[in-house]
């Protein structure tokens, strides 16, 4: 017989209870999950809401920033365009500045030159003003004491001569430098002729002639021109390298002429004819002649043999010389008298009357 079949048993009470417990626990878990999930859903909803609001706010900020960015981009574009425009304008301005700087440099150079010219002109004006004041003072002084180109030392009115004609545009002064100009006396002339050169130059009569020449040069009109000639057996112009009439205001040239005459040693005879011929040969010719001599001539054109010249012969030589004077020119004679020549004053006085000049004999201590 086969095995015996056991009787089927019913569910166990333990098994049912365990299942109830398991289902209850599962239900509790599900409930707990549902509760927790609902809370989480609520929390997430609130969080979502907050995030949505934040997102909306951020979107608005982004839109605002985008708008601001767009505005700034537009401003940037405008700024770039303005920069380009300004760069083009700046190049133009730079070129203008360079041109202005160049023009300014030229102007400054011109201005500096003008300033220097102005300063130079101001200095020149001051100098001219000082010169003008000096000339006014000099003119006043000249009016008080007579115009003088050279300084002359004298005493009071001894510097002045009455009746001597000193005017003229071209004044020729003829100075007799023969041996007789050493002294007034024949004996003294002979003695001095044999003395050394220094003694002859320092002879009293000759020094008076030199002082007279300086006085004449000093008192000629300042607008006149002058030449000086020495004559004995020959005649020549002094300080005549330039062969010209010397302006009286040229004091240096006047000093040279006076110095040359003062250094001359009187010697030889007197040829008035050569002196008057020289007067006629000068071009342009003089319009006034001042003659410094001591008597009638002893020579004519040619030298004479040794021996005394008679009074009649001297008169003839005088008239022969006068015939060679330039016509229409006054002759003013300053005579330094010589012993043994009594007719000389009369003949020179007649010459003054004939030529409308003057004649005088100074005292021994003039000028």
Secondary structure, DSSP 8 states (H G I E B T S, - for coil): ------------HHHHHHHHHHHHHHHHHHHHHHHHHHHHHHHHHHHHHHHHHHHHHHHHHHHHHHHHHHHHHHHHHHHHHHHHHHHHHHHHHHHHHHHHHHHHHHHHHHHHHHHHHHHHHHHHHHHHHHHHHHHHHHHHHHHHH---SS-----GGGG--SS-----SEEEEEEE-SGGGG-SSHHHHHHHHTS-HHHHHT-HHHHHHHHHHHHHHHHS-TT-EEEEEEESSSEEESS-TT-S-EETT-HHHHHHHHHHHHT----S---HHHHHHHHHHSSS--SEEEEEESS--S--SS---SS---HHHHHHHHHHHHTTS-TT-EEEEEE---TT-TTHHHHHHHHHHHHT-EEE---TT--
